[in-house]
């Protein structure tokens, strides 16, 4: 998987998905565009992976209120 040249405001990804994982996407971003790692917001019903949290990605636990997700997206965009 390779990232196209397009820029993203934020990347929202579930940890577990059919046919792949959010962590696989994360690894590509870390390798190809590490400055975008702080713009990740992961969602999952499971505990956050340590490497994701250590790198500064945001994390929302399911079930969640949309206001919580939006707050994390805003924080990711603000670089907090």
C-alpha positions as CSV (number, residue, x, y, z in Angstrom):
1,X,0.0,0.0,0.0
2,X,1.3,3.4,-0.9
3,X,-0.1,6.8,0.0
4,X,-1.1,9.1,-2.9
5,X,0.2,12.6,-2.9
6,X,-3.1,13.9,-1.6
7,X,-3.1,15.6,1.8
8,X,-5.6,14.9,4.6
9,X,-7.0,17.1,7.3
10,X,-7.5,14.1,9.6
11,X,-7.5,10.4,9.2
12,X,-10.2,8.5,11.1
13,X,-9.8,4.7,11.1
14,X,-11.1,1.8,13.0
15,X,-8.5,-0.6,14.4
16,X,-10.2,-3.7,13.0
17,X,-11.7,-3.7,9.5
18,X,-12.7,-6.4,7.0
19,X,-9.8,-7.2,4.8
20,X,-7.2,-5.2,6.8
21,X,-6.6,-3.1,9.8
22,X,-6.2,0.5,10.8
23,X,-2.8,-0.4,12.1
24,X,-1.7,-1.4,8.6
25,X,-2.8,2.1,7.4
26,X,-1.0,3.6,10.4
27,X,2.3,1.8,9.5
28,X,2.2,3.1,5.9
29,X,1.7,6.7,7.2
30,X,4.4,6.3,9.8
31,X,6.8,5.1,7.0
32,X,5.8,7.5,4.3
33,X,4.5,10.7,6.0
34,X,5.3,10.6,9.7
35,X,4.2,14.2,10.3
36,X,0.6,13.0,9.6
37,X,0.7,10.5,12.5
38,X,-0.6,13.1,14.9
39,X,-3.7,13.6,12.7
40,X,-4.9,10.1,13.2
41,X,-8.0,9.3,15.2
42,X,-8.6,5.7,15.8
43,X,-11.9,4.2,16.9
44,X,-12.3,0.7,18.4
45,X,-14.1,-1.2,21.1
46,X,-10.7,-2.5,22.3
47,X,-7.9,-1.0,24.3
48,X,-5.6,1.3,22.2
49,X,-2.3,-0.2,20.9
50,X,0.6,1.2,22.8
51,X,2.5,2.3,19.8
52,X,-0.4,4.3,18.5
53,X,-0.8,6.2,21.7
54,X,2.9,6.7,22.2
55,X,3.1,8.3,18.7
56,X,0.4,10.8,19.7
57,X,-2.6,9.5,17.7
58,X,-6.0,10.1,19.2
59,X,-8.3,7.3,20.3
60,X,-12.0,7.0,20.9
61,X,-13.6,3.9,22.5
62,X,-16.8,2.5,21.1
63,X,-19.6,3.1,21.7
64,X,-19.0,6.9,21.6
65,X,-20.9,10.1,21.2
66,X,-20.3,12.0,18.0
67,X,-19.3,15.0,20.1
68,X,-16.4,13.0,21.6
69,X,-15.2,12.0,18.1
70,X,-15.4,15.5,16.9
71,X,-13.5,16.8,19.9
72,X,-10.7,14.3,19.1
73,X,-10.7,15.3,15.5
74,X,-10.4,19.0,16.4
75,X,-7.6,18.2,18.8
76,X,-5.8,16.2,16.1
77,X,-6.1,19.1,13.7
78,X,-4.9,21.5,16.2
79,X,-1.9,19.4,17.0
80,X,-2.6,19.3,20.7
